[in-house]
Amino acid sequence: MSDNSTENIEQSAQISDILLVLDKDKMKIQAVKSLNEKGEMETVDPTKKNENQFLRIDKHGNFLSNFFSNFYSQLKDPTNFLFFKVPDSLAVDKAKEIQNHYKSPQPENEQSLEQYKINPDTHQQKKSKNEDKMETEKADYRFDPVQIDWETMKNLGLSQERLEKLNQLDPLLKGYKTNQLIPISINFGSAILRTDVRLSLQQVDDKVVPALHGIRKEPNLNYEFFGHQFTDEDKKNLLNTGNMGRVVDLTNTKTGEKIPSIISVDQLTNELIALKTEFIKIPDEIKGVLLNEEQKQTLKEGKSLYLEGMTSVKGTEFSANVQFNADKRYVEFQFDNKINKVQNIKSNREEFKNFEVPKIFRNKELSEQQYNELKDGKTVFIDGLIDKKGQTYQGYISFNKELGKTQFIFPNQLKEAAQPNEEHKTQVAVNSEGKTNESTKQIKTPLESKQQLLKEKQSKNSTESLPKNAKSKGRKV
């Protein structure tokens, strides 16, 4: 099993923190469930049975400024409570430990529990330093750009500016993979590797570093995946639809914990992706069709669901199978039975947008006119491109919307492509223009049938054009 695969499941397993609260009056520890409109906190006992009701907060996001400050300010009688944030996998055990400590305080436990305690004053001060606008913009971010190891990014040929221009920085900061393949280059000193990858970010100590998801020839289904052995049915589903279609227990390699998860295939890289079932969010409505509880449950179990009467963006009614995808983290349509990017795009053309036309080509930003012409399927002239040696060059680009590729051709190649070769010229001259110039004498291959007929016709026409009393000047026998 690859290191990347291991990281995927472990990151999914440890993606959130649990908010525990101690009521000072009752001296009882509880897990926070929600906060109602009256500012009253709803809690549940911190037991294994209630785990699915725990309020979870993104552990990699800006927890202090993006969540807790707002939560604390809206809470009725906030000073009556003490708050702790703990990893979800440790929530039940830590709750017991905190409860025992406050029932019978022990000095040696004070320091170990201090790391989980939340100081409201500190967080409120931190929030007051930030502008409300920035607060809103970063509310969904798991990472802060200043945390990213840009030196490592630079070694891959990437920068913050480039990622922003490619519209890929935002999904990265939210904790997702880039939604397209990104070209990178790695310099090994004696060799340079250039390849395409999907990119994501991961926390390593106090740094946020890039994780590379390379392209695989095919999904690896012949080996165990976090303790799960794929059945023939599993393999068939993953290869045909990209989703396994059921929930299985995967094993966290660090803790040994069994994690109910669904599995899908990354259709850009063929990497296997696992997602904990607790992170499956099913919408109430899909394309105008309201889902009932039974339909929602079907999707939560990773199964495929056939929906009728949906309305497309063009206003036409259509029906299709839908299924939750672990990689994309949303319910996707399934119009095709094979994991084939080109075929999927063709089949889903009506319901899915084609690949977006890029606004930047080889670090050169297109003008609005160039962009619009490229969008209209035209071939566009572009100059000011810079090669590896720092020399400028120019050429023509076109965009294949179905394959999502920008194609480049040099001016001389375009000129050569437009010029007919000598053989073609001769063919046209003989077939269409009735010529028998010197170039035809150089053709060593026999004339084609149409050429032969034309030659006979020319000979016949030549004879018919002679006067009736004229004699043909032929060779005497």
Disulfide bonds with the S-S distance in Angstrom:
none
